[in-house]
């Protein structure tokens, strides 16, 4: 046992000089530290309407022409500037005096022609998104107004769907934080440790230093345990730090102890799997390639069943699950035992 801790101490000192690991930790640190800002930015990409939860600056919109749509825009939250000529509006738009332009269509709601609305938006994705969000409501109201008038020509009563009883969609931030951000933060160190254990073993084989370790007082089992212990211990420490930083950003995280237990067990599985690959193939390039393929398959397979580690972390952190998750922790721990037994029996020669 003493030799195991000696090996672990040696590997820990080596990790402090591992630039790749330090860089990965810094990246995760920045993500966890600025999680609130990150959520706002990334969530807006797949759900721009989420930005409406924040008090944004009122958009200055130029309106060209006169018509029914103008009344709807005037009742919205945008600040309206009136133009009789599109060229003048474009001049102010290009000089950043207004944030967008809406050209009022000449076709009325009682007409039969196609109503075409021309809208000019900034090239900037963020500014364009804000202007779009503030114009969305008046445009939707105008669309409903036109549909009500023209629906009388259809000749039949449309089927109305009543969906008031349907459960409303959860908040975009809730989904992003608990469904994506937190699982990725706590499992990224797991994936990194799997690659580290491969480097720990393949470097010994490629530098011909494994033979020196084997003739030392430490047995091969103690060498295995020391390296695995190092790769496993750094994960819950990182995960706890990331969760603490996310909590510092105002995100409530539940069941932190169970999350760390689950992450530690999954780390053991991934690290032991990486050790098996490294000991069998001994070449860093081949081992890392096989590890990446297996990791991708494990990642994809994890979404085939509801109680995957990612989903468990999501439910635990959101408070949707409690001590009942310990049964799944026990199941994953039981799965790691045969892997470790197989590793001990792998021949190194």
C-alpha positions in Angstrom: 0.0 0.0 0.0 2.9 2.4 0.8 4.3 1.8 -2.7 0.9 2.7 -4.2 1.0 6.1 -2.5 4.6 6.6 -3.7 3.5 6.0 -7.3 0.5 8.3 -6.8 2.7 11.1 -5.4 5.1 10.7 -8.3 2.3 10.9 -10.9 0.7 13.9 -9.1 4.0 15.8 -9.3 4.1 15.0 -13.0 0.6 16.3 -13.6 1.6 19.7 -12.1 4.0 20.0 -15.1 1.4 18.8 -17.6 0.6 21.8 -19.7 -2.3 20.2 -21.5 -4.0 19.4 -18.2 -3.3 22.9 -16.8 -4.8 24.5 -19.9 -7.9 22.3 -19.8 -8.4 23.2 -16.1 -8.1 26.9 -17.0 -10.7 26.6 -19.8 -13.1 24.8 -17.4 -12.4 27.4 -14.8 -13.3 30.2 -17.1 -16.5 28.4 -18.2 -17.6 27.8 -14.6 -16.7 31.3 -13.4 -18.6 33.1 -16.1 -21.4 30.6 -16.4 -24.1 33.2 -16.3 -22.7 35.2 -19.2 -22.0 32.0 -21.1 -25.6 30.9 -20.7 -27.0 34.2 -22.0 -24.8 34.0 -25.1 -25.2 30.3 -26.0 -28.8 30.1 -25.1 -29.6 32.9 -27.5 -28.2 30.9 -30.4 -30.8 28.1 -30.1 -33.6 30.1 -28.5 -33.3 33.8 -29.3 -36.6 34.5 -27.5 -34.8 33.7 -24.2 -33.3 37.1 -24.4 -36.7 38.6 -23.8 -36.3 37.7 -20.2 -33.8 40.5 -19.8 -34.5 44.2 -19.9 -33.0 45.2 -23.2 -32.6 48.7 -24.8 -35.7 49.8 -26.8 -35.0 49.5 -30.5 -35.2 52.5 -32.7 -37.1 51.4 -35.8 -37.8 53.5 -38.9 -41.2 53.1 -40.5 -41.6 53.8 -44.2 -45.1 54.3 -45.6 -48.6 54.3 -44.1 -50.9 51.4 -43.5 -52.5 49.1 -41.0 -49.2 47.6 -39.8 -48.1 51.0 -38.7 -50.8 51.0 -36.0 -49.5 47.7 -34.5 -45.9 48.9 -34.5 -46.9 52.1 -32.7 -48.4 50.1 -29.9 -45.3 48.0 -29.5 -42.3 48.7 -27.3 -40.1 50.0 -30.2 -39.4 53.7 -30.7 -40.8 54.6 -34.1 -39.2 57.1 -36.5 -41.3 58.0 -39.5 -39.9 58.3 -43.1 -41.6 59.1 -46.3 -38.7 57.9 -48.4 -36.8 54.6 -48.0 -33.5 56.3 -49.2 -33.6 58.6 -46.2 -34.3 55.7 -43.8 -31.5 53.7 -45.3 -29.1 56.7 -44.8 -30.0 56.9 -41.1 -29.8 53.1 -40.8 -26.3 52.9 -42.3 -25.2 55.7 -40.0 -26.5 53.8 -37.0 -29.1 56.4 -36.1 -31.9 53.7 -36.2 -31.6 50.0 -35.5 -34.0 48.7 -38.2 -36.4 49.6 -41.0 -39.9 48.3 -41.7 -41.5 49.1 -45.0 -45.3 49.2 -44.7 -46.9 47.1 -47.4 -49.3 48.7 -49.8 -51.7 45.8 -49.8 -54.5 46.1 -47.3 -55.9 43.3 -45.1 -59.2 43.4 -47.1 -57.4 42.9 -50.4 -56.7 39.7 -52.2 -53.0 40.1 -53.0 -50.0 38.8 -51.2 -48.9 41.1 -48.3 -45.1 41.5 -48.5 -43.3 43.2 -45.6 -39.7 44.4 -46.2 -37.5 44.6 -43.0 -34.0 45.8 -42.8 -31.9 44.6 -39.8 -28.3 45.2 -38.7 -25.6 42.7 -39.7 -24.7 42.2 -36.1 -26.3 39.0 -34.8 -26.9 40.4 -31.3 -28.4 43.8 -32.5 -30.4 42.0 -35.1 -31.8 39.5 -32.6 -32.9 42.3 -30.2 -34.7 44.2 -33.0 -36.4 41.0 -34.2 -37.6 40.2 -30.7 -39.2 43.6 -30.3 -40.8 43.5 -33.7 -42.1 39.9 -33.3 -45.1 40.8 -31.2 -46.6 43.6 -33.5 -45.9 41.4 -36.6 -47.7 38.4 -35.0 -50.6 40.6 -34.0 -50.8 42.0 -37.5 -50.7 38.5 -39.0 -53.6 37.4 -36.7 -55.5 40.5 -37.7 -55.2 39.8 -41.4 -56.1 36.1 -40.9 -59.3 37.0 -39.1 -60.4 39.3 -41.9 -59.5 36.9 -44.8 -60.6 33.7 -43.0 -64.2 34.6 -44.0 -63.4 33.8 -47.6 -62.3 30.2 -46.8 -65.9 28.9 -46.6 -65.5 26.6 -43.6 -64.8 26.9 -39.9 -61.2 26.1 -39.1 -60.6 23.5 -36.4 -59.5 25.2 -33.2 -57.0 23.5 -30.9 -57.2 24.1 -27.2 -53.8 23.6 -25.7 -54.1 25.5 -22.5 -53.9 22.3 -20.5 -50.6 21.3 -22.1 -47.6 21.6 -19.8 -45.6 24.7 -20.7 -42.1 24.5 -22.0 -39.5 24.9 -19.3 -37.1 27.9 -19.2 -34.3 27.9 -21.7 -31.9 28.8 -19.0 -33.1 25.9 -16.9 -32.6 23.5 -19.8 -29.2 24.8 -20.7 -27.8 25.0 -17.2 -29.0 21.7 -15.8 -29.2 19.8 -19.0 -26.0 20.8 -20.7 -23.7 23.1 -18.7 -23.5 21.2 -15.4 -23.2 17.7 -16.9 -20.4 18.8 -19.2 -18.5 20.6 -16.5 -18.5 17.6 -14.1 -17.9 15.0 -16.8 -15.2 16.8 -18.8 -12.6 16.0 -16.1 -13.7 12.4 -16.4 -12.9 12.3 -20.1 -9.5 14.1 -19.5 -8.5 11.6 -16.8 -9.2 8.7 -19.2 -6.7 10.3 -21.6 -4.2 11.0 -18.8 -4.1 7.4 -17.6 -3.3 6.3 -21.1 -0.4 8.8 -21.2 0.8 7.6 -17.8 1.2 4.1 -19.0 2.2 4.5 -22.6 5.0 6.9 -21.7 6.4 4.3 -19.3 6.3 1.7 -22.2 7.7 4.0 -24.9 10.5 5.4 -22.7 11.3 1.8 -21.5 10.9 2.9 -17.9 8.2 0.3 -17.1 10.9 -2.3 -16.8 12.7 -0.2 -14.1 9.4 0.1 -12.2 8.8 -3.6 -12.3 12.2 -4.4 -10.8 11.6 -1.9 -8.0 10.0 -2.9 -4.7 6.6 -1.9 -6.2 4.6 -4.6 -7.8 2.7 -4.2 -11.1 -0.6 -4.1 -9.1 0.7 -1.3 -6.9 1.9 0.6 -10.0 -1.6 0.2 -11.5 -3.3 1.4 -8.3 -1.0 4.4 -7.9 -1.6 5.7 -11.4 -5.3 5.0 -11.2 -5.6 6.6 -7.8 -4.0 9.8 -9.2 -6.2 9.9 -12.3 -9.4 9.3 -10.2 -8.7 11.7 -7.3 -8.3 14.8 -9.4 -11.8 14.5 -10.9 -14.1 15.0 -7.9 -11.8 17.8 -6.8 -12.3 19.6 -10.1 -16.0 18.8 -10.2 -16.5 20.2 -6.7 -14.7 23.4 -7.7 -16.8 23.8 -10.9 -20.1 23.3 -9.0 -19.0 25.8 -6.4 -18.2 28.4 -9.0 -21.5 27.8 -10.8 -23.3 28.1 -7.4 -21.4 31.4 -6.8 -23.0 32.6 -10.1 -26.4 32.2 -8.5 -27.4 28.8 -9.8 -28.9 26.5 -7.2 -27.4 23.0 -7.3 -28.9 20.2 -5.3 -27.4 16.8 -4.1 -23.8 17.9 -4.6 -22.4 14.9 -2.6 -24.3 12.3 -4.6 -23.2 14.0 -7.9 -19.6 13.8 -6.8 -20.1 10.2 -5.8 -21.6 9.3 -9.2 -18.8 11.2 -11.0 -16.1 9.4 -9.0 -17.6 6.0 -9.9 -17.9 6.9 -13.6 -14.3 8.1 -13.4 -13.2 4.8 -12.1 -14.9 3.0 -15.0 -13.4 5.4 -17.6 -9.9 5.4 -16.1 -9.8 1.6 -15.7 -11.0 1.3 -19.3 -8.2 3.6 -20.5 -5.7 1.7 -18.5 -6.8 -1.6 -20.1 -6.3 -0.1 -23.6 -2.9 1.4 -22.7 -1.5 -1.8 -21.1 -2.7 -3.9 -24.0 -1.5 -1.7 -26.9 1.4 0.3 -25.2 1.4 2.8 -28.0 0.1 6.3 -27.2 -1.3 7.0 -30.7 -3.2 3.8 -31.0 -4.4 3.8 -27.4 -5.7 7.4 -27.6 -7.4 6.7 -30.9 -9.2 3.6 -29.5 -10.1 5.4 -26.3 -11.6 8.3 -28.4 -13.7 5.8 -30.4 -14.9 4.0 -27.3 -15.6 7.3 -25.5 -17.8 8.5 -28.4 -19.8 5.2 -28.4 -20.2 5.4 -24.6 -21.4 9.0 -24.9 -23.9 8.2 -27.6 -25.1 5.0 -25.8 -25.6 7.1 -22.7 -28.6 8.8 -24.3 -30.3 5.5 -25.2 -31.6 5.0 -21.7 -33.2 7.5 -19.2 -30.8 6.7 -16.3 -27.5 7.5 -18.0 -24.9 9.4 -15.9 -25.6 12.6 -17.8 -29.4 12.4 -17.1 -28.7 11.5 -13.5 -26.5 14.5 -13.0 -29.2 16.7 -14.6 -31.9 15.3 -12.4 -29.8 15.4 -9.2 -28.6 19.0 -9.7 -32.1 20.2 -10.5 -33.5 18.5 -7.4 -35.7 16.1 -9.4 -34.0 13.1 -7.8 -32.5 12.4 -4.4 -31.2 9.4 -2.5 -32.8 7.0 -5.0 -29.9 7.8 -7.2 -27.6 5.8 -4.9 -29.1 2.6 -6.4 -27.7 3.6 -9.8 -24.4 4.5 -8.2 -24.2 1.0 -6.8 -25.0 -0.5 -10.2 -22.3 1.5 -11.9 -19.9 0.6 -9.1 -20.7 -3.1 -9.6 -19.9 -2.6 -13.3 -16.4 -1.3 -12.6 -15.4 -4.4 -10.5 -15.1 -6.8 -13.5 -13.2 -4.2 -15.5 -10.7 -3.8 -12.7 -10.3 -7.6 -12.3 -9.7 -7.9 -16.0 -7.1 -5.1 -15.9 -5.2 -6.9 -13.1 -5.0 -10.0 -15.4 -3.8 -8.2 -18.5 -0.3 -9.3 -19.4 2.2 -6.5 -19.9 4.7 -8.4 -22.0 
